[in-house]
Amino acid sequence: MNPIMEIEEVAKAIEWQADHATNNGAPCTGRVVRAQLRLLDGATEVGRRIAVWPGKPLEDALPLRLAGGHHNLVLTGKDARLAPVYRGEVTVQAEVDALVVAVTREHDAELLPWLEGPPQTNEAGRSASIMAALLWLSQRLGPRFELNELGASAGVNTMMERFFFDLGGTTAGPEESPMRIVPKWRGPPPPQADVEIVGIRGCDRAPVNLADPEAALRLKSYVWAEVTERIGRIDAAIALAAQRAPDVAQMDAGDFVAERLAAPQDDDTTRVVFHSIVWQYLPPETRMRIEALMAEAGAKADATRRLAWVMLETNRQTFRHELSVRYWPGAAEPQVLGTAHAHGAWVEWFQPS
């Protein structure tokens, strides 16, 4: 690709991500992200790397990778110059630009590793959509579910059987849980139904250990600084993991799906594969493999050993995060049940109870 075209594509990704953060309640983070445009002059190694990004900068979440590094400098106390920006005390974009450029120049080598992998936000708020889908499926397939999450990161949402949910007045989970998932609900509530999670596990190519303070702080670094309720959910997840660690295997998503689909399945149970804001990060060949594996397993599903696929993923045309479900025997084609905020602040439910 022409270098000028590469820079233009990166600049568009930065602008889009900045607008997206601002429009989703994080204008302070939006300003820090927008300041990345001033790094494209190549005065830093970080700037040179992002200017000639070899992949698709928006799909690769390039701006969020670097945003995590900048936030981490504040959280660790290594450099507090951006703290007033995150508190909303510095709002003039030119002033934010100057701060981000200065911080990046000073911590150039330290920030470079943040570009190596996608952000692992592991947002518990997204479990609202997954639970809503399970409530909906319960009325069609029965209440017993075995859950398997792709791209589980630290395994926060593989502890969702221990979360309390209030979904537009429909409740699920233990009321005493420190993890309370109560999004703003739009549309009718999901059905009040029984959901029994008989097993839950996940996979990730690079799992995050919530028991490791440094790893947990890295996870927090990807959370938009001014959205304090998300920080609180990370703290609640750490508390739950201390009681009982999540079950997350270090595996490729395709290998994990193959292994789980081949495993013995209890009678009168629905085996569920689920993921949230993960699909875009999987290589095309992995996506194709998973599609084939699910179709093959779906063809073998029966009334006692059922299969479902629950997805909260970005529609790349509309950039809306759509909740869709497929299940066997039954609806093999995706059914869109609703849309949701990227971090679970709200859910819009389409399906009547």
N, C-alpha and C positions, 0 to 999 in steps of 0.2 A: 504494500500500500504506500502511496505517496506520503512522506512525512507530514506535509501540511494537512492532508486529509486525516491522518492519525491524530494529530493534535486537535483538529476540529471535532472529531468524534469524542475524544476525551473531554474536551471543554463542554460539549453538549451533555455528556453524562454527569459532569460535575454540576452544571446548571440544573439538570432535571432532579438530581438527588437533593440539591439545596432547596429547590422549590417543594419537593416532596416532604422533606423534613419540616419546612415552614408550614405547609398546609396541613400537617398532621400534628400540630401542637408543639413543635420544637424549633422555633425561629432562631434561638441562640445557636443551636447545632447547625441550623441552616446557614447562618453567617460564617461559621468556621469552615463548613464544607465549601461554600462559595469562594472563600479565600484561597482555596487550592488552585483557582485559576491563575493566581499570581505566582505560583510555583512553576508554571509551564515555560518560564523563560530559561530554564536549564541552569540556574545558578546553584542548584543543589543536586546531589545525586538522586534524592527522592524525586525532585522535579523532572530530572532527565529520564528516570524510569517510567513515571506515569505518562510522560509526553509521547513515548513510543510504545505504549502498552500493546503487547502482541495479541491479546484476545479481544473480547467485546467488553469495553469498560463498564457499561451499565449492567449487563448480565453478570459480570464478574464482581459486581458491587465494589469496584475499585475505589470510589470516593469514600465508602464506608470503612474500607480497610484502613485508610490513612486517618479517618476521623477517630477510629478506635485508638490509634497510636497517640494522637494529640490528647484525647481524653485521659488516657492512661498516665501521661506525664503529670496531669493535675492530681489524679487519684493517688498516685504513688508519692506525691510531694516533690517530685524531681524538678518540676517547673510549674509555678502557680500563675504565670502571666496570663493564661487563658481563663482562669477561674472567674474574673469579673465578667468576661464574655458569657460564660455559661450561666452566671447569676443574672444576666440581663442588664448589667450595669454599663457595659460598653455595647452600643447598638449601631454606631456609625460604621458602615461597611469598610470604609477606607482605613479606619483605625483597627478594625478586626484584621483586615488584610495585612497591615504592617506587623501586628502581633504574631500572626500565623507564620509569616515569612521569617521573622526573627527567631521564633521558637524552632522552626524547621531547620534553619541554618545551624543553630547551636546543637541540635539533637539529630542531625542528618543520619549518621550511622545507626543510631538507636531506633530511628523510625523505619529504616529500610526493611527489617524483617516483618513489619506489619503488612507489607505488600505481598507477602508470600502465600497467604491463604485467605479464603473468604471469611467474613465476620461470622462468629458463632454467638448469635444473640440468645438463642434458646429461650424464647419468650413464652412464659407460662400462660400469658393472656390468650394465646392462640388455641389453648386447650378448650376454650369456651365453644369454639366451632366444632371441634372434634366430639365433645360431649353431646352437643346438640344433635350431631349426626347419629351418635349411638342411640340417643333417645328415640329418634325417628326410625332407626333400623330395628330397635327393640320391638316395635309394634308390627314389624313385617317378618322378622327372623327369630324373635325370641330374645330373652334378656341376657343370655350368657355370652361373654365375649373374651377372646384371647387377642391381645393387642400386640402389634409389632411395628415399631417406629423406625423409619429411615431417616438418616441424618439427625440422630438424637442429640448430638453435641454432648452436653453434660448430663443428659438424661432427665432434665427437669420434667418434661411431659411424659416420661415413663413412670412418673410417680402420681399421675393424675387420678388414680383410684383413691388417693389420700387428699385430694383437693375438695373444697366445698364450692359448689356452683349455685348461683342464682341467675337464671337465664330468662329474664323477662317475667319472673315470678315462678318459673319452673325450677325446682331445686333438685340437687343430687349431691351425694358425697357426705362425709362426716362434718357436722356443724361445728365441731371444735377445732377443725383444721386451721393451722396458721396461714395456709394458702387459700385466700378467698377470691374467687373469680366471679366478679359481678360487673360485666360489661354493660354499657348502655345498649338497650335492646330496641330494635326497630322492627315493626311488623308484629304478627302474632307470635306468642311464645311457642317453643317446641313442645311436643306432647309430654305430659307427666307420665313417665313410664319407668319400669324397673330396668336398671343396668347393673349387671353383676360382672365385674372384671376378674376373670379366673386366673389370668396371667398377663404380664406386661413386660416387654423387653425391647431393646433398641439396638441400633448399630450406628457407628460413625467411623470414618477413616482416621480421625484424630480425636478421640473422646477427651472431654475435659473432666478432670477429677475435682468435684466440688469440695472434697476434703482438703485439697491443697490450697492454702490461702492465696498464693501467687496466681494459680490457675483461676480461682474464683474471681480475683480482682481483674484478671484479663477479660473474663466474661462480662463483668460490670462495665468495662471500658467501652464495649460496643453498644451499651445502653445510652440513649440520648440523655445527656446530663440533666436537663431540666424536667424530665418526666420522672418525678420522684417515686410515683407508684410502681414503676417498673423496677427501680432499684429495690424497693420493698419486696417485690416478688422474688427477686434473686436471693435476698436475705432469707425469705421464708423457705425457698428451695434448699438453701444450705442447711437450714434447721431440720428439714425433713430428711435430707440425705444423711445427716448425722445420726438420725434414729435408725434408718435402714437405707443403705446405699442403693441407688438405681442399678438395674441390670443392663449395662451397655457393652456390647462386644465391639472390639476394634476390627471392623470388617468393611469390605466393599459392599455397597448397597445391593448389587446384583447377586453376589455370593450369599448375602444374608437372606434375601428373598428366596433363593433356591433352597437354602438350608431349612428355613422355617416352613416352606410349603411342603417339603419332604418329611417333616417331623410328624410323629403320631399326633392325632387330633382327638380330643375328648368328644364323646357323643353329645348331641344336643348343644353344640357350641358353634359360634361364628368366629372364624379366624379372620382378623382384620389386619390389613397392612395400611398404615397411615403415615402421612408426612405433611409438613407445613413449611412453605417457602423454602423448599429444598430442590424441587425438580429442576429448576433452571441451572443448578450447580452440577448436576450429574452429566457426564459425557453422553453424547447421543447414543453410542453403542450400549451403554448401561441402561438408558431409558428403553431402548428397543428390547433388550434382554428381559427387563422387568415386565414390559407389556406382554411379551410372549409367554413368560412364566405364569403370569396371572391369568391369561386367556386359557392356557392349558389346564391350570388348576381349577379354574372356573367351570370348565367343561366336565370335570369329574366331581364337582360339588353336588351334594344331595341334601335332602330335607333334614338330616341329622348332623352332617358336617358341612357347614355353610362357609361361604367366603365373601368378604367385602373389602372394598378399596376406598378409603376416605382420604380426600385431598383438599388442602387449603393452599392453593397455588395462584400465582399471578397470571392473569390473562394478558399475554404479551401485546395484544392489540389495544385493550382498554386500560391496562395496568390496574384493573380491579382485582382484588384478592377473592377468588371464587371458591366457595365450599361445594365440592361435588362428590357424589357417591356412586359407586358401581357395586352390584352384589349378585351372587350366584347361589342357588338357582333364582332367577328373577330378572333384574334389570342390568344386563351386561353393558349397556351404553351409559355414559356418565349422565347423572341427573344433578343439575345445579340447585342446591337447597338454599343458597344465600350468598351474601358477600360479607366481608369483615375488614375492619381496620387492620393494618399490617401488624400491629402489636396488641390487638385484642381490645382496644378501647371501646369499640362498638361492634355489634353484629346486626346485620339486616337479614331477617329470615323471610324466605319466599314461600315456603311450604306451609299450608294450613295444618293445624294439629291433627 
